[in-house]
Amino acid sequence: MQIGRAFENARLTGGVYYMGQDYLAKFDEFANVYSADITLFNTKGEMLASTQPKLYDNGLIAKRINGKAYINLHQLNKSIFINPEIIGNFSYKAGYVALTNGQNRTIGYLQLPSFSNEEDYKSRLSSLLDAMINIYALIFIAIGLLAVFIARQITTPLNIIQYSLSKTIYGQKNEPIKWKRKDEIGTLIAEYNNMIAALEQSAQKLAQSERESAWREMAKQVAHEIKNPLTPLKLGLQLLEKSWKDKDPKFDQKFERFSKSFVEQIESLSSIASEFSAFAKMPDTRLEKMDVFDILTQAVVVYKQTENIKINYQAPEDPFKVSADRDQLLRCFNNLLKNAIEAIPQGRDGVIEIAHMITNGAILLSIKDNGNGIPANLREKIFEPNFTTKSSGTGLGLAFVKNSIENAGGKVWFETVIGEGTTFYISLPEVA
């Protein structure tokens, strides 16, 4: 259609009236400009000029317009018509355009044959589709890679933040995240760094407050424990002083009796001082390799002679090596055995069962008594410093046990039944 309008605008329609050498030269020049094969017919369908005259001269194509095309253009007054045509075994398509003059009257017809066969057309179309598919595939791959890159650019800092948050531990030094870009992620990371800085300050203040509170409680407990034996000492001295001034004939007897009491109270003071001193020295742990059964046996020997107490324990022949502070571990067993004995009420024959089990490179020791058990409202505080269920003592024994066992990499816990007794468990890892 465009070539037809261009043919009219080039004023080449005059060829339907006069056909000279000059016109044929312009006709060929026009075909070369548009790189097209064209044939000009008059209104009767007679061939006037063609860029492929040999096809007509050799009789391969009749020198008249295709009948079907002529009917559609001349009788049905169509301005354009596409018609499939055949030359021998060669098939092609030809386009026909009606040429008009200034009065819009049809003065001729222009044929534009396309000699590309159907297979070539399909091949080209297939190549075009393949090329388009490849292009779109490359575009999709590029978009996918770009999306992955952008996603990683977004998720990488988020993963860093997530990892840092998972490693954030209250009360310990947390490293801030370094981020140079001043973007939304940078703002988020800056807030995180501010948070951990504030968290560290808060932890330090809390730790300081807890230490001060612990020492205040410890000082109150020490004062209370020291005051208990001092009161009877004061009263005893006052009574002795009064007896001496009154020339009491029984002064010697009273002096002897009070002297024994004074010695006991002084020993109590010494015991209190020693126990608090031992608890205060807990950080000074000297770990060494030792046989846990050897230490346990030493503690059992001391308490096995206690009246009305039977300790069932048989040390195995094979040693079990652990890494612990020898003195601390011995005192742990001493404290547990002492507590087990004191938990047994008067009038009951005490039985203490000591057993062990070795599994997965660790040993589980159990010390079971047949005492009264631990009341439910006291169980949560049993390992706290200064806590005691007895009328005397500092309440540091089980706190000492817990700290000593944890220093050796182990754990300690208990099970208790009211009226039946309590079992303390100690788990310690084996060392090669």
URBELTA-V473714 format. One record per backbone hydrogen bond with DSSP energy under -1.0 kcal/mol. CO is the residue of the C=O (numbers start at 1). NH is the residue of the N-H. If there is no record, write none. Layout:
BEGIN
<<CO/NH> <CO/NH>>
END
This chain:
BEGIN
<<1/5> <2/6> <3/7> <4/8> <5/9> <6/10> <7/12> <8/11> <12/15> <13/16> <14/17> <14/18> <20/24> <21/25> <22/26> <23/27> <24/28> <25/29> <26/30> <27/31> <28/32> <29/33> <30/34> <31/36> <38/51> <39/111> <40/48> <40/49> <41/109> <42/45> <45/65> <46/42> <49/40> <52/55> <53/57> <54/58> <55/60> <55/61> <63/47> <66/70> <67/71> <68/72> <69/73> <70/74> <71/76> <72/78> <79/98> <81/96> <83/94> <85/92> <87/90> <90/87> <92/85> <93/114> <94/83> <95/112> <96/81> <97/110> <99/107> <99/108> <101/104> <105/101> <108/99> <109/41> <110/97> <111/39> <112/95> <114/93> <117/121> <118/122> <119/123> <120/124> <121/125> <122/126> <123/127> <124/128> <125/129> <126/130> <127/131> <128/132> <129/133> <130/134> <131/135> <132/136> <133/137> <134/138> <135/139> <136/140> <137/141> <138/142> <139/143> <140/144> <141/145> <142/146> <143/147> <144/148> <145/149> <146/150> <147/151> <148/152> <149/153> <150/154> <151/155> <152/156> <155/159> <156/160> <157/161> <158/162> <159/163> <160/164> <161/165> <162/166> <163/167> <169/172> <181/183> <183/187> <184/188> <185/189> <186/190> <187/191> <188/192> <189/193> <190/194> <191/195> <192/196> <193/197> <194/198> <195/199> <196/200> <197/201> <198/202> <199/203> <200/204> <201/205> <202/206> <203/207> <204/208> <205/209> <206/210> <207/211> <208/212> <209/213> <210/214> <211/215> <212/216> <213/217> <214/218> <215/219> <216/220> <217/221> <218/222> <219/223> <220/224> <221/225> <222/226> <223/227> <224/228> <226/230> <227/231> <229/233> <230/234> <231/235> <232/236> <233/237> <234/238> <235/239> <236/240> <237/241> <238/242> <239/243> <240/244> <241/245> <242/246> <243/248> <248/251> <250/254> <251/255> <252/256> <253/257> <254/258> <255/259> <256/260> <257/261> <258/262> <259/263> <260/264> <261/265> <262/266> <263/267> <264/268> <265/269> <266/270> <267/271> <268/272> <269/273> <270/274> <271/275> <272/276> <273/277> <274/278> <275/279> <276/280> <277/281> <279/282> <281/284> <283/285> <288/324> <290/322> <291/295> <292/296> <293/297> <294/298> <295/299> <296/300> <297/301> <298/302> <299/303> <300/304> <303/306> <306/309> <308/350> <310/352> <312/354> <320/292> <321/431> <322/290> <324/288> <325/329> <326/330> <327/331> <328/332> <329/333> <330/334> <331/335> <332/336> <333/337> <334/338> <335/339> <336/340> <337/341> <338/342> <339/343> <341/344> <343/372> <345/348> <350/310> <352/312> <353/368> <355/366> <357/364> <359/362> <361/430> <362/359> <363/428> <364/357> <365/426> <366/355> <367/424> <368/353> <372/419> <375/378> <381/384> <384/387> <396/400> <397/401> <398/402> <399/403> <400/404> <401/405> <402/406> <403/407> <404/408> <405/410> <406/409> <411/427> <413/425> <415/423> <417/420> <417/421> <421/417> <422/369> <423/415> <424/367> <425/413> <426/365> <427/411> <428/363>>
END
